[in-house]
Amino acid sequence: MRALIQRVSEASVTVDGAVIGEIGPGLLVLVCAMQGDSETQADKLAAKVAKLRIFTDENGKMNRSVLDSGGAALVVSQFTLAADTRSGNRPGFSTAAAPAEGERLYEYFATQLAAQGVPIAKGLFGGDMKVRLLNDGPVTIWMEV
């Protein structure tokens, strides 16, 4: 699984003009299931995201996790993280998991992240979403397990 993680002051997802998920301080987690991924990768990714120390401590060092900081996570499916741009100008997405499997693993990942103790909100799998965020730092981390 792949994820692009952004430390945010706030983030939200809107579908058809209605906010369906929003958080205050925490993480925006754009996540993509790849072909061959299973619950094992989702479990590893959820554990790493929950424990990722990218929040500042009392000394101004990135030394605290979203759990330590009391933040939340907005989890948004993002199949375009599977983009292959090695040839031509049009990205290919053939390495992404099939839609049904992608949705299953997306939902499973979100559940596992919540099980780690992180309050979550979600986007809409396959939906035409408008994602709004206020990147804090900015801090943006690419993760693949």
MONOR-V106437 format. One record per residue. N is the residue number from 1. RES is the residue in one small letter. NEAR is the number of other C-alpha atoms within 8 Angstrom. D_FIRST is the distance of its C-alpha to the first C-alpha in Angstrom with 2 decimals. Layout:
BEGIN
n-><N;N>
res-><RES;RES>
near-><NEAR;NEAR>
d_first-><D_FIRST;D_FIRST>
END
This chain:
BEGIN
n-><1;2;3;4;5;6;7;8;9;10;11;12;13;14;15;16;17;18;19;20;21;22;23;24;25;26;27;28;29;30;31;32;33;34;35;36;37;38;39;40;41;42;43;44;45;46;47;48;49;50;51;52;53;54;55;56;57;58;59;60;61;62;63;64;65;66;67;68;69;70;71;72;73;74;75;76;77;78;79;80;81;82;83;84;85;86;87;88;89;90;91;92;93;94;95;96;97;98;99;100;101;102;103;104;105;106;107;108;109;110;111;112;113;114;115;116;117;118;119;120;121;122;123;124;125;126;127;128;129;130;131;132;133;134;135;136;137;138;139;140;141;142;143;144;145>
res-><m;r;a;l;i;q;r;v;s;e;a;s;v;t;v;d;g;a;v;i;g;e;i;g;p;g;l;l;v;l;v;c;a;m;q;g;d;s;e;t;q;a;d;k;l;a;a;k;v;a;k;l;r;i;f;t;d;e;n;g;k;m;n;r;s;v;l;d;s;g;g;a;a;l;v;v;s;q;f;t;l;a;a;d;t;r;s;g;n;r;p;g;f;s;t;a;a;a;p;a;e;g;e;r;l;y;e;y;f;a;t;q;l;a;a;q;g;v;p;i;a;k;g;l;f;g;g;d;m;k;v;r;l;l;n;d;g;p;v;t;i;w;m;e;v>
near-><12;13;12;11;12;13;16;14;11;12;14;13;14;12;12;6;5;6;9;10;11;12;13;10;10;14;13;14;12;11;15;16;14;12;8;5;11;7;9;7;10;14;10;9;12;13;10;8;8;13;9;9;9;11;12;10;9;5;5;6;8;9;9;13;12;17;11;7;8;7;13;14;13;16;13;12;12;8;11;7;9;13;10;8;9;4;6;6;5;6;8;8;10;6;8;12;12;7;6;6;9;13;9;8;12;13;8;10;13;12;8;11;14;10;7;9;8;13;8;12;11;12;13;9;8;5;7;6;10;7;8;7;10;8;11;9;5;7;9;8;7;8;8;7;7>
d_first-><0.00;3.76;6.80;10.44;12.66;16.37;19.18;21.49;25.02;24.28;22.03;22.45;21.41;24.28;24.57;28.02;29.60;28.59;26.37;23.92;22.01;23.08;22.98;25.20;24.12;20.56;17.08;15.75;11.97;10.68;7.26;5.80;4.70;5.60;8.79;9.19;6.33;8.54;9.73;9.64;6.01;6.63;9.90;9.14;7.20;10.15;12.63;11.81;12.00;15.14;16.73;15.98;19.59;20.04;22.94;26.45;28.84;32.63;33.01;30.73;28.08;24.33;24.47;23.41;20.25;19.84;21.35;24.21;24.93;25.05;22.64;20.36;17.00;16.74;13.41;13.22;11.22;10.98;10.41;12.31;9.57;9.35;13.03;14.88;18.06;19.64;22.50;24.55;24.18;22.14;18.35;16.86;13.85;14.22;10.88;9.23;9.42;13.02;13.99;15.01;11.96;9.78;12.33;12.50;8.96;9.43;12.77;11.83;9.54;12.59;14.94;13.54;13.68;17.18;18.02;17.53;20.37;18.86;20.64;18.41;19.17;17.12;17.32;18.02;15.43;16.86;19.65;21.50;20.77;22.50;20.59;23.01;22.40;24.56;22.58;24.13;24.91;23.16;20.15;16.85;14.00;11.05;8.31;5.73;5.59>
END
